[in-house]
């Protein structure tokens, strides 16, 4: 019999931090309780003749277990554990052991993988099969560039790797697998031709599983480590939309079908939800992507640069000795009355970490446009540029899919940036509903709760889950106002193709 209420633990890992959150679910909605937060970020390690970026996934796992121990200590009756993270990055195993720390997607080694894959399969055929936006760090390209692949017998994306260490079960959750470039967008299974294009060894890719599937119980040693029950009474690890954006889209509080979403954080995922992939030449030319969603939905979107541009700028100023109050800085950006240059946030010069203001100024100079001169102008330029890219992307998606868009939902950390939300409404000409901030964790919790049958959610539709979010969180509405102050002749947002 389904429980009228219960609690689950959501492990939500981002490129800058990780969290463990306990979600309490009942017929009135969801209550989120943060029990642990810890930093995350790539570490630079010297390799032969270069410096390489890696994830310290072992420390990440340790922090996860510490967080789970706290969650279990507070709530011994936790019904399930679910893990989501950023996409594309992976660990390689041989005989169950990790072969070195995973590379971070911002590492530059993947460039040679692009050429190797395209030498075996042209871009048109690649898109026809996997439906993915061309990004040089897509996993398929990373695999092709990684000599350690030949010595591995298993590749697991980050949340699947952590799930393996918790349960001993190797599997590939399908929404995250869809970001690798090795999954066929139509059949939603591993594509032999795509595997061959990256020269992947036979058996490297594990069995595919879906959100809501039970991965397995905690290993006895892990259960002891986190203080959990063992055996049949233990809380299982349940697969969720382990690509964080897949979980975030579950928690879009949409009450009508004609919506677009922007999952706004380090990256901005701008898109719509469809029942089937769009693999047309127009979609490929527009560099749109078809990624898997929960319940077999398709997240048709473009990966647009996000608040990474702002956070890297702030880090640069702080390294220079400045004490930055981000809220005050954004307020000063909102007060800027002079026109600012709108640049292309997708330019590859902005991908690596480092001095972002200098790169923005260099981009402006290279394009014959005036560079910002004050911190407030830099912030305004960044946010105007992101909003312009969002508007351009949504116009493209509408043209390619024919889908009507009546409202834009902004979820994730960027939903708290009032200036960005207002600029997005102004540039799209559409109302923007901002929130929830915790969309990824909410989506993670709700998929687990449905799988566990909590609060009568067993078998609930995606729309029913979203109605719970709409009852739990009241989004902030931004209506289009006057056009942006950015001068039209200074706007230079190129195609992301």
C-alpha positions as CSV (number, residue, x, y, z in Angstrom):
1,X,0.0,0.0,0.0
2,X,1.3,3.5,-0.9
3,X,2.4,5.6,2.0
4,X,0.7,8.9,2.7
5,X,4.0,10.5,3.4
6,X,7.7,9.8,3.5
7,X,11.2,11.1,3.0
8,X,13.9,10.5,0.4
9,X,17.5,11.7,0.0
10,X,18.5,13.6,-3.1
11,X,22.2,13.9,-3.9
12,X,22.6,16.9,-6.2
13,X,26.1,17.4,-7.6
14,X,27.1,20.5,-9.6
15,X,30.3,21.6,-11.2
16,X,31.0,24.0,-8.3
17,X,29.3,22.4,-5.3
18,X,27.3,19.4,-4.1
19,X,24.4,18.9,-1.8
20,X,22.5,16.3,0.1
21,X,18.9,17.2,0.6
22,X,16.1,15.3,2.3
23,X,12.8,15.7,0.6
24,X,9.7,15.2,2.7
25,X,6.7,14.4,0.5
26,X,3.0,14.3,1.5
27,X,-0.3,15.1,0.0
28,X,0.3,18.9,0.6
29,X,3.5,19.0,-1.4
30,X,7.3,18.7,-0.8
31,X,9.4,20.2,1.9
32,X,13.2,20.3,1.3
33,X,15.7,20.0,4.1
34,X,19.4,20.7,3.4
35,X,21.6,18.4,5.4
36,X,25.0,18.8,3.7
37,X,26.7,21.1,1.3
38,X,30.3,20.8,0.1
39,X,32.5,22.4,-2.6
40,X,33.3,20.8,-5.9
41,X,35.5,21.9,-8.8
42,X,38.1,20.7,-11.2
43,X,41.7,20.2,-10.0
44,X,44.7,20.9,-12.1
45,X,47.2,18.0,-12.3
46,X,50.4,18.0,-14.4
47,X,50.4,15.3,-17.1
48,X,53.6,14.9,-19.2
49,X,53.8,18.1,-21.2
50,X,50.6,19.9,-20.1
51,X,48.3,20.7,-17.2
52,X,45.0,18.8,-17.2
53,X,41.7,19.4,-15.4
54,X,40.2,16.5,-13.4
55,X,37.4,15.9,-11.0
56,X,38.4,14.6,-7.5
57,X,35.5,12.1,-7.7
58,X,36.9,10.1,-4.7
59,X,36.6,13.2,-2.5
60,X,33.2,13.8,-4.0
61,X,32.1,10.3,-3.0
62,X,33.4,10.8,0.5
63,X,31.4,14.0,0.9
64,X,28.3,12.2,-0.4
65,X,28.6,9.5,2.2
66,X,29.2,12.1,4.9
67,X,26.0,13.9,3.8
68,X,24.0,10.6,3.6
69,X,25.2,9.7,7.1
70,X,23.7,13.0,8.3
71,X,20.5,12.4,6.4
72,X,20.1,9.0,7.9
73,X,20.9,10.2,11.4
74,X,18.1,12.8,11.1
75,X,15.7,10.5,9.3
76,X,16.3,6.8,9.8
77,X,13.2,6.0,7.8
78,X,14.5,7.4,4.5
79,X,12.8,5.4,1.7
80,X,15.3,6.0,-1.1
81,X,18.4,7.7,-2.3
82,X,18.8,9.3,-5.8
83,X,21.8,10.9,-7.5
84,X,22.0,13.6,-10.2
85,X,25.0,15.5,-11.6
86,X,26.3,17.4,-14.5
87,X,26.5,15.5,-17.8
88,X,29.2,14.1,-20.2
89,X,32.0,13.3,-17.7
90,X,32.9,9.7,-16.9
91,X,35.1,7.4,-15.0
92,X,36.9,4.4,-16.5
93,X,37.0,1.0,-14.7
94,X,38.8,-2.2,-15.1
95,X,37.8,-5.2,-13.0
96,X,35.7,-2.8,-10.9
97,X,38.6,-0.4,-10.1
98,X,38.9,3.2,-11.2
99,X,41.6,4.0,-13.8
100,X,42.6,7.5,-12.6
101,X,40.5,10.6,-11.8
102,X,37.9,11.5,-14.5
103,X,38.7,14.4,-16.8
104,X,36.7,17.6,-16.5
105,X,34.8,18.6,-19.6
106,X,36.6,22.0,-19.7
107,X,39.9,20.1,-20.2
108,X,41.2,20.8,-23.8
109,X,42.1,17.3,-24.7
110,X,38.8,16.6,-26.3
111,X,39.6,18.7,-29.4
112,X,41.5,15.9,-31.1
113,X,38.6,13.6,-30.4
114,X,36.3,15.7,-32.6
115,X,38.6,15.2,-35.6
116,X,38.9,11.5,-35.0
117,X,35.1,10.9,-34.7
118,X,34.4,13.1,-37.8
119,X,37.0,11.2,-39.8
120,X,34.8,8.0,-39.3
121,X,31.4,9.6,-39.4
122,X,30.4,12.9,-40.9
123,X,28.5,15.5,-38.9
124,X,25.2,14.9,-40.7
125,X,25.2,11.2,-40.1
126,X,26.2,11.8,-36.5
127,X,23.3,14.1,-35.9
128,X,20.9,11.7,-37.7
129,X,21.8,9.0,-35.2
130,X,22.4,10.8,-31.8
131,X,20.5,14.1,-32.4
132,X,23.0,16.1,-30.3
133,X,24.2,19.7,-30.5
134,X,27.8,19.8,-31.5
135,X,29.8,20.5,-28.4
136,X,33.5,19.6,-28.5
137,X,33.3,18.1,-25.0
138,X,30.5,15.6,-25.8
139,X,31.4,12.3,-24.2
140,X,31.8,10.6,-27.6
141,X,34.6,13.0,-28.4
142,X,36.2,12.7,-25.0
143,X,36.3,8.9,-25.3
144,X,37.9,9.2,-28.7
145,X,40.6,11.4,-27.3
146,X,41.2,9.2,-24.2
147,X,44.0,6.6,-24.6
148,X,42.9,5.0,-21.3
149,X,39.6,3.8,-22.9
150,X,41.5,0.9,-24.6
151,X,42.5,-0.5,-21.2
152,X,39.0,-0.2,-19.6
153,X,36.2,-2.7,-19.5
154,X,33.5,-0.2,-18.3
155,X,32.7,3.5,-18.6
156,X,30.4,5.1,-16.1
157,X,29.1,8.6,-16.1
158,X,29.7,10.5,-12.8
159,X,26.3,9.7,-11.1
160,X,26.4,6.1,-12.4
161,X,30.0,5.8,-10.9
162,X,28.8,7.0,-7.5
163,X,25.8,4.7,-7.7
164,X,28.2,1.8,-8.5
165,X,30.3,2.6,-5.4
166,X,27.1,2.7,-3.3
167,X,25.5,-0.4,-4.5
168,X,28.0,-2.5,-6.6
169,X,25.6,-2.3,-9.6
170,X,26.9,-1.0,-12.9
171,X,24.2,0.7,-15.0
172,X,23.8,3.7,-17.3
173,X,20.8,5.9,-16.5
174,X,19.2,6.8,-19.8
175,X,18.7,10.6,-19.6
176,X,22.4,11.1,-18.8
177,X,23.4,8.4,-21.4
178,X,21.6,10.5,-24.0
179,X,24.2,13.3,-23.5
180,X,27.2,11.1,-24.4
181,X,26.6,11.0,-28.2
182,X,26.6,7.1,-28.2
183,X,22.9,6.8,-27.7
184,X,20.6,6.5,-30.7
185,X,18.0,9.3,-30.4
186,X,15.3,7.2,-32.0
187,X,15.8,3.8,-30.5
188,X,17.1,5.2,-27.2
189,X,19.6,2.4,-27.1
190,X,23.4,2.3,-27.5
191,X,24.2,2.7,-31.2
192,X,26.9,0.3,-32.6
193,X,27.9,2.7,-35.4
194,X,28.4,5.5,-32.9
195,X,30.5,3.3,-30.6
196,X,32.6,2.4,-33.6
197,X,33.0,6.1,-34.5
198,X,34.8,6.6,-31.2
199,X,36.6,3.2,-31.4
200,X,35.0,2.0,-28.1
201,X,35.9,-1.5,-26.9
202,X,33.1,-4.0,-26.9
203,X,31.2,-4.1,-23.6
204,X,32.5,-0.8,-22.4
205,X,29.0,0.7,-22.1
206,X,26.8,-0.8,-19.4
207,X,23.1,-1.8,-19.4
208,X,20.7,1.1,-19.8
209,X,18.1,1.7,-17.1
210,X,15.4,4.3,-16.7
211,X,14.5,6.9,-14.1
212,X,12.4,5.3,-11.4
213,X,14.2,2.0,-11.7
214,X,15.6,0.6,-8.5
215,X,19.4,0.3,-8.9
216,X,20.0,-1.7,-5.8
217,X,20.4,-1.7,-2.0
218,X,23.4,-0.1,-0.4
219,X,26.4,-2.4,-0.1
220,X,26.7,-3.7,3.5
221,X,29.9,-1.7,4.1
222,X,28.3,1.5,2.7
223,X,25.2,1.0,4.8
224,X,27.4,0.6,7.9
225,X,29.4,3.8,6.9
226,X,26.2,5.9,6.6
227,X,24.4,4.3,9.5
228,X,21.6,2.9,7.3
229,X,19.6,-0.3,7.7
230,X,20.8,-3.3,5.8
231,X,19.0,-6.1,4.0
232,X,15.4,-5.9,2.8
233,X,14.7,-2.9,5.1
234,X,17.5,-0.8,3.6
235,X,16.8,2.3,1.5
236,X,17.6,1.5,-2.1
237,X,19.4,3.7,-4.6
238,X,16.7,4.7,-7.1
239,X,17.6,6.0,-10.5
240,X,16.3,9.5,-11.2
241,X,16.9,11.8,-14.1
242,X,20.6,11.7,-13.3
243,X,21.4,14.4,-15.8
244,X,20.7,17.4,-13.5
245,X,18.7,19.2,-16.3
246,X,16.5,16.1,-16.7
247,X,15.6,16.4,-13.0
248,X,15.2,20.1,-13.2
249,X,12.7,19.9,-16.1
250,X,10.6,17.5,-14.0
251,X,10.2,20.3,-11.5
252,X,9.1,23.0,-14.0
253,X,5.8,24.2,-12.4
254,X,4.0,24.3,-15.8
255,X,0.3,24.4,-15.8
256,X,-0.1,24.5,-19.6
257,X,1.7,22.6,-22.4
258,X,3.0,25.6,-24.4
259,X,6.0,26.4,-22.2
260,X,9.7,26.7,-22.7
261,X,12.2,26.3,-19.9
262,X,15.6,27.7,-19.1
263,X,17.5,25.7,-16.5
264,X,19.8,28.5,-15.4
265,X,23.1,27.9,-13.6
266,X,26.7,27.5,-14.7
267,X,25.2,26.6,-18.0
268,X,21.9,27.7,-19.4
269,X,19.8,24.9,-21.0
270,X,17.2,26.6,-23.1
271,X,14.5,24.4,-24.6
272,X,11.1,22.8,-24.9
273,X,9.7,19.3,-24.1
274,X,8.7,17.1,-27.0
275,X,7.3,13.6,-27.4
276,X,9.8,12.6,-30.1
277,X,13.2,13.8,-31.3
278,X,13.6,16.3,-34.2
279,X,16.4,15.2,-36.4
280,X,15.8,17.4,-39.4
281,X,18.5,19.3,-41.3
282,X,17.0,22.5,-39.9
283,X,17.5,21.2,-36.3
284,X,21.1,20.2,-37.1
285,X,21.9,23.5,-38.8
286,X,20.5,25.3,-35.8
287,X,22.7,23.2,-33.6
288,X,19.8,22.1,-31.4
289,X,20.0,18.9,-29.3
290,X,17.7,16.1,-28.4
291,X,18.4,14.8,-24.9
292,X,16.4,12.2,-23.0
293,X,13.9,13.3,-20.4
294,X,12.0,11.4,-17.7
295,X,9.2,9.2,-18.9
296,X,10.6,9.0,-22.4
297,X,10.1,12.7,-23.1
298,X,12.6,14.6,-25.3
299,X,14.4,17.7,-24.0
300,X,14.8,19.6,-27.3
301,X,17.2,22.4,-26.4
302,X,20.4,24.3,-26.9
303,X,23.2,24.5,-24.4
304,X,23.9,28.2,-23.9
305,X,26.6,29.6,-21.8
306,X,25.3,30.7,-18.4
307,X,26.2,32.3,-15.1
308,X,29.7,30.8,-15.5
309,X,30.6,34.1,-17.2
310,X,29.5,36.1,-14.2
311,X,31.0,33.8,-11.6
312,X,34.4,33.7,-13.4
313,X,34.4,37.5,-13.6
314,X,33.7,37.8,-9.9
315,X,36.5,35.3,-9.2
316,X,38.9,37.3,-11.3
317,X,38.0,40.6,-9.4
318,X,38.3,38.9,-6.1
319,X,41.7,37.4,-7.0
320,X,42.7,41.0,-7.7
321,X,41.8,42.0,-4.1
322,X,38.3,43.3,-4.6
323,X,35.6,42.4,-2.0
324,X,32.5,41.7,-4.2
325,X,29.0,41.9,-2.9
326,X,27.2,40.1,-5.8
327,X,23.7,41.5,-4.9
328,X,25.0,45.0,-4.8
329,X,26.9,44.5,-8.0
330,X,23.8,43.3,-9.9
331,X,21.9,46.2,-8.5
332,X,24.5,48.6,-9.9
333,X,24.3,46.7,-13.2
334,X,20.5,47.3,-13.3
335,X,21.2,51.0,-12.8
336,X,23.5,51.3,-15.9
337,X,21.8,53.7,-18.3
338,X,24.4,53.8,-21.1
339,X,24.3,51.2,-23.9
340,X,26.4,48.1,-23.4
341,X,27.8,45.7,-26.0
342,X,26.0,42.4,-26.5
343,X,28.6,39.8,-27.2
344,X,28.4,36.1,-28.2
345,X,28.4,34.1,-24.9
346,X,28.9,30.9,-26.9
347,X,32.3,31.9,-28.2
348,X,34.8,29.2,-27.3
349,X,37.2,31.7,-25.7
350,X,34.8,31.9,-22.8
351,X,34.8,28.1,-22.0
352,X,38.0,27.6,-20.0
353,X,38.4,29.1,-16.5
354,X,40.3,32.3,-16.1
355,X,40.2,36.0,-16.5
356,X,36.7,36.5,-18.0
357,X,36.6,40.3,-18.1
358,X,39.8,40.4,-20.2
359,X,38.4,37.9,-22.6
360,X,35.1,39.8,-23.0
361,X,37.1,43.0,-23.6
362,X,39.2,41.1,-26.2
363,X,36.1,39.8,-27.9
364,X,34.7,43.3,-28.2
365,X,37.9,44.7,-29.5
366,X,38.2,41.9,-32.1
367,X,34.7,42.7,-33.3
368,X,35.1,46.5,-33.4
369,X,32.8,47.0,-30.5
370,X,33.3,49.1,-27.3
371,X,34.2,47.0,-24.3
372,X,32.7,47.6,-20.8
373,X,34.8,49.8,-18.6
374,X,33.3,49.3,-15.1
375,X,32.4,46.2,-13.2
376,X,28.7,47.2,-13.4
377,X,29.0,47.5,-17.1
378,X,30.7,44.1,-17.4
379,X,27.8,42.5,-15.4
380,X,25.2,44.3,-17.5
381,X,26.9,43.3,-20.7
382,X,27.0,39.7,-19.5
383,X,23.4,39.6,-18.5
384,X,22.2,41.4,-21.6
385,X,24.2,39.0,-23.8
386,X,22.7,35.9,-22.0
387,X,19.1,37.3,-22.4
388,X,19.7,38.0,-26.0
389,X,21.1,34.5,-26.6
390,X,18.0,33.0,-24.8
391,X,15.7,35.0,-27.0
392,X,17.5,34.0,-30.2
393,X,17.5,30.4,-29.1
394,X,13.8,30.3,-28.4
395,X,13.0,31.9,-31.8
396,X,15.1,29.2,-33.4
397,X,13.4,26.4,-31.5
398,X,10.0,27.7,-32.4
399,X,11.0,27.8,-36.1
400,X,12.5,24.3,-36.1
401,X,9.7,22.6,-34.0
402,X,6.6,24.6,-34.8
403,X,5.9,24.5,-31.1
404,X,4.0,27.5,-29.7
405,X,5.6,29.1,-26.7
406,X,3.4,31.2,-24.4
407,X,5.5,31.4,-21.2
408,X,9.2,30.8,-20.2
409,X,9.9,29.1,-17.0
410,X,13.4,29.9,-15.5
411,X,14.4,27.3,-12.9
412,X,17.7,26.8,-10.9
413,X,20.0,29.3,-9.4
414,X,19.6,31.9,-12.2
415,X,15.9,32.3,-11.3
416,X,17.1,34.4,-8.3
417,X,18.8,36.9,-10.6
418,X,16.0,39.4,-11.0
419,X,17.8,41.5,-13.6
420,X,18.5,38.5,-15.8
421,X,14.9,37.3,-15.5
422,X,13.5,40.8,-16.4
423,X,15.9,41.1,-19.4
424,X,14.8,37.7,-20.6
425,X,11.2,38.8,-20.5
426,X,12.0,42.0,-22.3
427,X,14.1,40.3,-25.1
428,X,11.7,37.3,-25.6
429,X,8.5,39.4,-25.3
430,X,7.1,36.6,-23.2
431,X,6.2,36.4,-19.5
432,X,8.9,34.7,-17.4
433,X,8.0,32.7,-14.4
434,X,11.1,32.3,-12.1
435,X,11.5,29.4,-9.7
436,X,11.9,27.0,-8.1
437,X,15.6,27.6,-7.3
438,X,15.9,24.0,-6.1
439,X,14.3,22.5,-9.3
440,X,16.9,19.8,-9.8
441,X,16.6,18.5,-6.3
442,X,12.8,18.7,-6.4
443,X,12.7,16.7,-9.6
444,X,15.1,14.2,-8.1
445,X,12.9,13.9,-5.0
446,X,9.6,13.5,-6.9
447,X,10.9,10.8,-9.2
448,X,12.0,8.9,-6.1
449,X,8.8,9.5,-4.3
450,X,6.8,8.2,-7.3
451,X,8.9,5.1,-7.5
452,X,8.4,4.5,-3.7
453,X,4.7,5.1,-3.9
454,X,4.8,8.0,-1.4
455,X,1.9,10.3,-1.0
456,X,-0.2,8.3,-3.5
457,X,2.2,9.2,-6.3
458,X,2.7,5.6,-7.6
459,X,2.1,5.8,-11.3
460,X,1.6,9.5,-11.4
461,X,2.1,11.3,-14.7
462,X,4.8,13.9,-15.2
463,X,2.1,16.6,-15.3
464,X,0.8,15.4,-11.9
465,X,4.3,15.7,-10.5
466,X,4.5,19.3,-11.9
467,X,1.2,20.2,-10.3
468,X,2.8,19.3,-6.9
469,X,5.6,21.7,-7.7
470,X,3.1,24.4,-8.7
471,X,1.3,23.9,-5.3
472,X,4.6,23.9,-3.4
473,X,6.4,26.9,-5.0
474,X,4.9,30.2,-6.2
475,X,7.1,31.4,-9.1
476,X,7.9,35.1,-9.4
477,X,6.4,36.6,-12.6
478,X,8.3,39.0,-14.9
479,X,6.3,40.7,-17.6
480,X,7.9,42.2,-20.7
481,X,8.5,46.0,-20.4
482,X,10.4,48.5,-22.5
483,X,13.0,47.1,-24.9
484,X,16.5,46.6,-23.6
485,X,18.7,49.6,-23.6
486,X,21.4,47.8,-25.6
487,X,21.9,49.6,-28.9
488,X,20.7,47.5,-31.8
489,X,23.8,48.3,-33.9
490,X,26.0,47.0,-31.1
491,X,24.2,43.7,-30.8
492,X,26.3,40.9,-32.2
493,X,25.1,37.5,-31.1
494,X,26.2,35.0,-33.7
495,X,24.7,31.6,-34.3
496,X,25.9,28.9,-31.9
497,X,26.5,26.5,-34.8
